[in-house]
């Protein structure tokens, strides 16, 4: 089955700096890669996703890049703010075809933005 | 629109006790999922239901059973709780199991149930 590894497990940055979180996946058939943000005491919430037919997607201060050949994808947060502090999870699935939308998650990254 | 709701929020069980975690969604989604979250391991899929009337095992189904009661509700049952089942449990739903583009892939998560088994 799919295996998703995520690094680093913790990341501390100064407010205004950029943060990058990286994930690798094992199953070349995976075609959907969402990123979730989990705030303390809450369930994960989708913040951005990318499909295998594009290499990069941007939404204001967050962007995701995908390298299908190397089987890795990354989350980039620019101009970090204290409210970006949370645990971030990457995930992978074959959700765009009949193989189903079951997500395999990475282990999570705790991001701390210091004011 | 409450989204995905879960009850209870917290629960403490003794080894061998049974309990059912409840989940409901009001988004008219077809597919529902149960995950457990353990430190450093992300979320792992326990069971899922592609549509009303169907359920399938995920990555870690042992020790659990599920029921898709109707389109809105998907419950998770622990028949004989063990300390290894101490975890935070999340229910999620999505429009469909197969995305085929658009927003159908997105999974919406509930707030979680923190379960401790002594």
Interface residues (C-beta under 8 A of the other chain):
Chain A: X1 X4 X6 X9 X32 X34 X36 X41 X42 X43 X44 X45 X46 X49 X51 X89 X91 X93 X95 X96 X97 X98 X100 X101 X102 X103 X104 X105 X106 X107 X108
Chain B: X4 X31 X33 X35 X40 X41 X42 X43 X44 X45 X48 X50 X58 X59 X90 X92 X94 X96 X97 X98 X99 X100 X101 X105 X106 X107 X108 X109 X110 X111 X112
